[in-house]
C-alpha cells in the first residue's frame, strides 16, 4: 500500500525547469497557475446551448474531467521538454470525445493554449503546431457534421488566445532576465567597491605602518644607548600614527557618504518598479556633506512618490547659481499634502542643517513639487574636527616625515 502514495507524490513533484518551478523562483505561489482552470466552467455550461444535461453527459464528464485536470497539472509540473505531450493530450481527449461529448471542445482550447505556455519555443514553431491541431479539429468536426460556426470559431479563438499568452510569456521572460541583470550589476558593483576599498586601505596604511614599525624597532634598539634619540623616534612614530588615523577616518567618511549619482539611479529603479517614469539630470559636483544630504533627500522623495503619490511621471533637476545649488523634485500625482510626516520633516531638517530652505507645493490633483535651495560656500568642506586639523598639519609636514623615515632607516642599518 505505501507504494501508491509514494508514486503519486513523485508524479506531482515539479521538475526544475517546469512552469511551477519558475513561478516559485519568482517568489509567487504555484497555485496561481490554477486560476486558469476557472475557464473550464464552459464544460458545465455548454449543455445549456445543446441537448441539455443528460446522464450520458454526467457520466462522460465524471470520467473525462479528472483526466483533463491531471493533464493540465502535468503541463505545469513536467519538464518543458516533455510537458507539450500533456498539452497535446488535452486536445486529443477532445477529438476522441467529440462524437458523443461536444462539451469537450473546452479541453481542445486548453490544450492549444497550454501548448505554448508549457514549453519555450519560438512563435512560428508554436503557430505551426497550433495550425496542425486546428486542422485535425476541422476535419473531425466536418466528418461529424458539426455546425459551421463551431468549425470556425474554435480555431480563431485558439489562435487569438495562444498569441496573447505567447506575448505575455515572452514579456515575463524578459522581465525575469532584466531582474537577473540588475542583480548581477549590483553584485559586480559591490565586488568592485570591496576591491577598491581594499586597495585604498592597502595603499593608505601599507607604507605608513611599515614606517611606524621601523621607527619603533629603532627606538627599542636606541633605548639603552641614546635615550633622547629613542624618545625622538617614538614621537615621530606617534606623529605618523596620528596622520594615518586621520587619513583612515577621512577615507571611512568618504566610503559612508552617499553617492548622488548612485542614489539617482536607485531612485529610477524604485520608481520604474512602481510604474513611474523618472527623468533626471546628471548631478553637478558638490561638497561631500551637501552631496550626502541631498542624496538622502532624493531617497526619501522617491520613496514618497512610489508609496503615496499615485503618479505616472516624476522629474529631478539641478541648477547651480552663484554660491547656490537648487534641487527640483516634481511628480504628476494626486498632490494634496497638508501635514508633513516624518519623511518630509526629516528632509526639511537635513536641508536646514545645511543652511538651506525647502518649499513644498502640493495642490490637490496637480502633483507635488519640492524646491530645495542650499548655499554652497567656496571653501565648503566637511565639519572640521580635531582630527581633521591634525590631518591638515601633518599633511604640511609630509615631506619632513618621509625624510625622517629615510634617516631612521640609515640609523637602523648602522645599529
N, C-alpha and C positions, 0 to 999 in steps of 0.2 A: 504493500500500500504506500509506503513513503516514496516509492519511485515516481508515482504520478505527480504529486505536488512538486517534487524536485524538477521534473521535466517541464511542468507548466511554468515554474519560476524562471528556468533558463530560457523558455520561449519568449518571455516578456522582458528580458534584460536588454536594455538599449545598447546597440552597437556603438563603438566610439565615434564613428563617422555618421551616425544616424541623425535624423532631424530632431529627435528629442534630446540627444546629447548636445546638439548645437544650441537648442533653446536653454538648456541648463547652463552652458558656458556663458550665455548672455545674462545669467542671473535671474531668469524667469521660471515660472512653474511649468513643468512639462504638460500639465493638464490644460494649458491654454490652447494647445492644438486641438483638443477635443471639442472646442466650441463650434467648430465647423460641422460637427455631426448634427447640429440643430437643423441643417438644411435637409437632412433625411426625413424630416416630417412629411415631405411630399409622398413618401411611401405610404403613409397612412391617410393622406388627403386625396390621392389620385382616384380611389374608388368612387368618390363623390361625383366625379365627372364621367363615370362609365356605368358599369352594371351594378354598382353598389357593393356593400360589404357582404361577402358570402363566406361559407365555411371553407371553400377551397382557397379563397384569398387569405383567410386567417391561418390555415394550415401552412400554406407556402410562405407566408410572412414569418411565422414562428420558426420555420426551418431555415429560411434564407437570410433573414435579418441578422441573426448572430454570426453567420458566416461572413456577411458583409462587414459587420463591426470588427471582426477578427482581422480581415484583410486590411481594413482601414488602419487598425492599430499597427499591423506589421509594416505598412508603408512608412510609418513614423519611427518604428523601433529597429527595423532591419538596417543593415548596411546599405549605403547608397548604391553599391554595386549590384545589389540583389533586390532592393525594395521595389524596383519598377515591375518585377514579376507579380507582386501582390496588387499593384495598381491595375495591371492588365487583367488579373484575376477577377477584379470587381466588374470590369467591362465584359469579360467572358460570362460571368454569372448572370448578367443582364441578358446577353444574347441567348443563353440556354433557356432562360425562363420566359422569354418574350412570347412564345406561342400560347402560354397559359397565364402569364402574370405581367400585364402592362405596367404595373406599379414599379417593376424592377428597372424601368428606364432611369430612375434616380441613381441606381447602382452604376449605370453606364456613365452618367455625368460625373459622379465622384471618381470613377476610375480614370477618366480623361484628365480631370483636373489634378489628381494626385500623381499622375504620371510625370508631370513637370515638377511638382513640389517634392517628389520622392528622391530625385537624383539631380545632379548638377550637370546638365548638358546645354549645348548652345541652342538658341531659339530655333534655327532652321531644322535641326535634328528633331527637336520636340514637335514642331509643326508637321514634319513628315510622318512621325509615328501617330500623331493625332489624326491626320488625314486617312491613314490606313484603318484605324479603328472606326472612324466615321463612315468609311466606305463599307466596312463589314456591317455596320449598323444599318446603313441604307439598303444593302442587299437583303438582309434578313427581314427588315420591316416591309420591303417591297414584296418579298415572297409571301409574307403573312397578310398582305392586303391592309397594312396599316394606313390610316388617313395621311394624305399628302402633307398636311401641316405638321404632323408628328415627324415625318421623314425629313422635314426641312428645319424645324425649329431646334431640334436636338443638336445637329452639327453646328448650327450658328451659335447656340448657347455655349457649347463646349469650347468653341474657338474663342469666343469673347472672354469667358471666364478664365480659360487657360492662358491667354495673353496677359490678362490683368494680373493673375497670380505670378506669371513669369516676371513681369516688371517689378512687382513687389519683392519677389525673392532676390532679384538682381540688386535692387536698392538696399535690401537688408545686408547682402553680402558686401556691398561697397561700404556701407556704414560700419560693418564689423572690421573690414580692412582699414578704414580710416581710424577707428579707435585703436587698433593694434599699432598703426604707425605713430599715433600720438603718444601711446605708452612707450614705444621704442625711442622716440625722440626724447621724452622725459628721462628715460633710463640712461641714454647716452649722454644727455646734458648733465645728469647727476654724476655719472662716472667721470666725465671731463672736468667737472668742478672739483671733485675729490682729488683728481690727479693734479690739478692746478694748485689747490691748497697745499698738497704735499710738496710740490716743487717749490712753492713760495716759502713754506716753512723751512725746507732744507736750505734754500739759498739764504734765508734770513738768519738762521741760527747756526748753520754748519760752521762757518768761519769764526763767528763770534764765540761760540762755546769752545772751539779749539783754542782760540786766543786766551780765554779765561783759564782753561785748563793749563795752558803753558805758563801763564803768569803765576798761578797758584803753585805749580811744581817748582818754579824758580824761587818763589818766596819761601817755600819749605826748605830748599837747599841753602838759601841765604840766611835763614833764621839764626843759625848758630855762628855764622861768620860776620854778617853785616846786617844788624837789626834794622837800621834806618832804610837800607835798600830793600829789605824784605817788606817793611811797612809800606814803602812806596809802591812796590809791586802789588800788594794786597789792595791798596787804594785804587790803583789803576784797574785791577780786576773788578773791583766794585763798581767803578765808573762804567766800564764796558758792560757789566751785567745790567746796570740801570738803563743804559742805552738800548740793550737788547730787549729788556722788558717793555720799554716804551714802544719799540718797533712792533713787538708782538701784539700789544694792546691796540695799536693803530691798525694792524692787519686784521685782527679779530673784529674791530669796529667796521672795517670795510666789508668783511665777509657777512656780518649780520645785517648790513644796510640793504634795504630792498631796492632792487634794480628797477628803475621806472619802465624801461623798455620791456623787461620780462613781465612786469605787472600788467602792462597794456595787452600783451599777447595772452596772458592768462585771463584777463577780463573778456577778451574777444571769444576765447574758447567757452567760458562760462555762459556768456550771453547767447552764443550760437546754439549751445545745447538747450537754451530756453526759447529758441526761435526768435531771437532778437538780433538784427543785423547791426553791427557796431562799425562805425567809421572813426578812425583816429589818425592823428598825425605823429610823426616821429618827435619824441621829446627833445627839447634843447638841452645843452649841457648846463647842469645846475650844481651848486654845492651839495655835498653828501647829505647834510642834515635836511635841506629843503627837498631833495630828491626822495629821501626816505619817507618824510611826512606826506608828500603828495602821492607817493605810491600807495600808502595806506588809505589815503582819502579816495583814490580811484578804486581800490579794492572794496571799500565799504559802499561806494556809489554803485559799482557794478552789481554787488550783492543785492542792494535795494531794488535796482531795476529788474533783476532776474526774479525776485520774490514777489514784489508788490506792484510794479508799475503797469504790468499788462501792456507792454509796449511792443512795437514791431521794429522800430529803428532807434538807435542811440548814436551819440556823437561825442567825441572827446577832442578838444582842440587846445593848443597852447599859443600864447602870444607874449613876446618879450619886448618890453619897452625900456626906457632908461631907468635902470635900477628897480624894475618891477617885472614879475612874471605873472601872467594871467592864465588860469585854467578854467575852461568852459566845458561843462558836462551837461548834456541835454538828452531827453527822450521824448517820444510822442505818446506816452502812456496816458493813464487816466488822471494824473495830477491830483489836486485837491489836498495837498499836505497842509494840515493845520497845526498839529502839535509835533514838535521834534522829539523823536525817540532817542534811544541810546546811540543808535548809529549816527544820526545827524549831529547829536550832541558831541559825540567823540570826534567827528570831523571838524566841527567848529572849534573844539578845544585844541586840536592839533594845529589848525591854522592860526589860532590866537597866539600860541606859543612862538610861532614864527614872526609875530607882529603883523599878521595879515588879517584879511576880512573875508567872510563867507556870506554871500547873499543868495537867497533861495526864492525862486519864482515858480509857483505851482498852481496856476488857475485850474479849476476843475474841468476835466475833459480836454485839456490842452497841453498835457505833459508837464514835465518838471525841468527846470534849468538851474544849475548851480554855477554861480560866478565867484571864483576864488582869486583873490589878489594878494600876492606875497611880495614884500620888498626883498631885493637881493643886493646886499652890500658888496662893494668891490673886493673887500677882504673877508667875505663871508666864509667861515670855516666852522668846524665842529667846536662846541664849547671847550675852552681851554682849561685843562686841569693841571695839577702839579706835575703829573707825569708828562703831559704834553709840553710844559715849559722845559722840563728837564730834557725832553727829546730835542727841542729846538737848540738848547745849549750844547748838547752832546753832538748834534749834527754839525755844529760850527767847529767842534774840536775833533772831527772825524779823522782828519789828516794827522793830527797830533797823536791820536790813539794808534793809528796804523804805524807811525814812526816808532812809538814806544814799543809796539809789538815786535818790530824788527830788532830793536835794541835788546829786548828781553830774550829773543831767540839767540842772539850772539852771546849774551851772558851765559845762557844755559849751555851752550856749546863749550864755553871756556871752563865752566864748572865741571 
